[in-house]
Amino acid sequence: MTEPHMLDRPRSPLTTRPLLGLTVLAVEDSRFASEALRLMCLRSGARLRRADSLRAADRHLRVYRPSVMIVDPGLPDGSGLDLIARLAVVRPRIPVILGMSGDPGRAAAARQAGADGFLVKPLVRLAEFQQALLRHLPPDRCPSGPYPLSQERITPDPLAYRDDLDHVRAVLAARPGGAALAYAAQFLAGVAQAAGDPGLAQAAGGLAGHGAEAGLAHVLGLIEARLAERAAI
């Protein structure tokens, strides 16, 4: 991996913006989840950069070294766990590496790969996000004294959910099989769960299991119905 350089000098954190000066690279293919991260970083003083695939993450890492990496294990071009394992042994090491998924059961695998911690989607509470990062940062990158715990709850723009549905509709319309179908089912189940859409999440959860034409048609019909409901989305 080419040695990256820092883009700017980090600024000292403030009690009202405890992550000020940090650059967070989120390797996350969902726009809905990325929008939640963007809002949390904005409220906390951090800068968010996003990569939607392993290939995009490598492009970012050739240019700069982030303060924090947040990696979704399920990515369109491979496993985020492999990226975590690779980053965990690079020296100098990225200060904080976190896994992130809508499946809490993936926390153990992320930590085994080398992650410092794990975030469960959907991300809702700002204070929990801030504390998850701060508990792994060196003392000189944390506020020097007590800071208030925000009670703010983050609500991503529903249009980001629409973008995710548009994306997975295009993937499923191509009638994928094998690994591509499994990825699409996992992606859709995750974003539907995060967006509070249990009906679609349940339908997506069974998609990879049978993969029949009727099952694909059913899920595509649900997606089309939600995209048509502009007011609800």
KEBA-272761 format. One record per residue (C-alpha): residue in three letters; x, y, z. Coordinates in steps of 0.001 Angstrom, whole numbers, padded with zeros to 6 digits, always signed. Layout:
REM KEBA-272761
ALAXYZ/...
This chain:
REM KEBA-272761
MET+000000+000000+000000/THR+001400+003399-000973/GLU+002259+005601+002006/PRO-000508+008240+002226/HIS-000113+011762+003532/MET-002331+013829+005775/LEU-004342+016513+004030/ASP-004320+018954+006931/ARG-003278+019347+010560/PRO-005887+018023+013008/ARG-007572+020590+015258/SER-008109+020110+018978/PRO-011518+018724+020006/LEU-014033+020873+021871/THR-016527+019796+024502/THR-019377+020768+022178/ARG-017750+019097+019145/PRO-015763+016211+020627/LEU-014623+014783+017279/LEU-013332+018082+015866/GLY-010330+017581+013600/LEU-010956+013904+012845/THR-011293+012522+009334/VAL-013616+009516+009188/LEU-013522+007216+006166/ALA-016710+005149+005953/VAL-016531+002129+003660/GLU-020282+001744+003273/ASP-022392+001010+000196/SER-025714+002201+001619/ARG-026522+005871+001072/PHE-029036+005754+003929/ALA-026424+004508+006408/SER-023863+006949+005003/GLU-026274+009837+005482/ALA-026655+008896+009160/LEU-022865+008890+009510/ARG-022594+012224+007709/LEU-025042+013872+010103/MET-023318+012402+013140/CYS-019901+013565+011963/LEU-021286+017009+011142/ARG-022792+017376+014627/SER-019544+016157+016207/GLY-017028+018250+014263/ALA-015535+015418+012195/ARG-015089+015283+008428/LEU-016672+012287+006680/ARG-015409+010737+003476/ARG-017181+007778+001912/ALA-016096+004812-000175/ASP-018831+002517-001483/SER-016553-000435-002284/LEU-013182-001985-001487/ARG-011751-000530-004672/ALA-012912+002971-003752/ALA-011500+002550-000228/ASP-008074+001709-001645/ARG-008177+004869-003767/HIS-008865+006968-000668/LEU-006116+005287+001341/ARG-003525+005993-001327/VAL-004144+009736-000829/TYR-004542+010221+002929/ARG-004630+008424+006270/PRO-007970+008828+008069/SER-008240+009154+011829/VAL-011071+006600+011914/MET-012163+003819+009564/ILE-015728+002478+009696/VAL-016140-000627+007538/ASP-019271-002559+006558/PRO-018421-006277+006197/GLY-020804-006733+003245/LEU-019550-004808+000202/PRO-020314-005231-003508/ASP-016781-006283-004477/GLY-015748-008385-001483/SER-015617-008675+002282/GLY-015040-005667+004470/LEU-013559-008079+007022/ASP-010631-008649+004666/LEU-010053-004892+004525/ILE-010148-004663+008332/ALA-007618-007499+008623/ARG-005305-005821+006126/LEU-005502-002414+007813/ALA-005014-003844+011306/VAL-001419-004873+010556/VAL-000315-001780+008596/ARG+002134+000436+010492/PRO+001639+003184+011394/ARG-001846+001901+012126/ILE-005018+003914+011586/PRO-005909+004979+015155/VAL-009462+003593+015179/ILE-010931+000817+013022/LEU-014585-000076+013551/GLY-016843-002622+011903/MET-020446-001663+011197/SER-023442-003800+010240/GLY-027145-004211+010803/ASP-026363-007750+012003/PRO-024987-007644+015585/GLY-023789-011210+015084/ARG-020976-009940+012866/ALA-019331-008065+015742/ALA-017198-011043+016802/ALA-015909-011585+013265/ALA-015054-007889+012915/ARG-013094-007892+016181/GLN-011350-011123+015224/ALA-010284-009492+011966/GLY-008706-006647+013963/ALA-011434-004047+014501/ASP-011289-002038+017719/GLY-015059-001984+018079/PHE-018371-002397+016295/LEU-021332-000170+015437/VAL-024811-001614+014952/LYS-027026-000097+012267/PRO-029251+001807+012304/LEU-027203+004517+013965/VAL-029636+006657+015917/ARG-028153+008229+019050/LEU-025427+010829+018562/ALA-023897+010256+022009/GLU-023414+006534+021361/PHE-021617+007269+018104/GLN-019319+009825+019715/GLN-018464+007551+022631/ALA-017783+004595+020332/LEU-015058+006624+018628/LEU-013694+008455+021662/ARG-013143+005328+023751/HIS-010563+004126+021212/LEU-008813+007420+020423/PRO-005534+008471+022083/PRO-006000+010984+024937/ASP-004609+013908+022932/ARG-007407+013501+020377/CYS-010202+013623+023010/PRO-011717+016619+024834/SER-009506+017619+027770/GLY-012362+017629+030276/PRO-015933+016408+030758/TYR-018258+017008+027845/PRO-022056+016878+027661/LEU-023660+013765+026238/SER-025971+014801+023442/GLN-029529+013470+023588/GLU-030010+014135+019868/ARG-031416+011370+017701/ILE-030316+011345+014091/THR-032855+010932+011279/PRO-031338+010518+007792/ASP-032989+012098+004765/PRO-035585+009580+003457/LEU-034399+010341-000088/ALA-031231+008409+000764/TYR-033407+005318+001331/ARG-034993+005912-002060/ASP-031509+005965-003628/ASP-030729+002610-002021/LEU-033987+001126-003292/ASP-033242+002419-006794/HIS-029815+000787-006641/VAL-031018-002629-005513/ARG-033928-002544-007975/ALA-031408-002220-010817/VAL-029355-005114-009432/LEU-032354-007406-008992/ALA-033867-006479-012358/ALA-030813-008100-013964/ARG-031921-011413-012369/PRO-028601-012063-010594/GLY-027605-015434-009192/GLY-025121-016787-006697/ALA-022951-014261-004891/ALA-024583-011271-006625/LEU-028051-012316-005450/ALA-026784-012963-001922/TYR-025214-009496-001839/ALA-028402-007837-003117/ALA-030520-009686-000543/GLN-028161-008749+002307/PHE-027969-005126+001157/LEU-031742-004758+000833/ALA-032467-006453+004161/GLY-029992-004157+005892/VAL-031203-000869+004450/ALA-034882-001792+004901/GLN-034257-002662+008541/ALA-032338+000582+009099/ALA-035134+002589+007469/GLY-037824+000987+009634/ASP-039352-001083+006825/PRO-039748-004577+008378/GLY-041983-005930+005612/LEU-039371-005366+002924/ALA-036561-006501+005230/GLN-038352-009803+005835/ALA-038996-010355+002138/ALA-035361-009605+001319/GLY-034155-011944+004044/GLY-035629-014938+002253/LEU-034596-013889-001233/ALA-031174-015503-001323/GLY-032574-018716+000119/HIS-034843-019599-002806/GLY-033998-017103-005525/ALA-037030-018247-007514/GLU-038499-016028-010175/ALA-041648-015600-008098/GLY-039589-014454-005120/LEU-037693-011934-007211/ALA-040935-010632-008697/HIS-042433-010253-005210/VAL-039480-008256-003872/LEU-039300-006111-006997/GLY-043001-005392-006629/LEU-042499-004251-003035/ILE-039644-001990-004098/GLU-041698-000486-006926/ALA-044571+000195-004528/ARG-042290+002026-002102/LEU-040675+004070-004848/ALA-044123+005077-006026/GLU-045083+006277-002560/ARG-043113+009518-002714/ALA-044909+011020+000240/ALA-044143+008028+002464/ILE-040498+007932+001397/
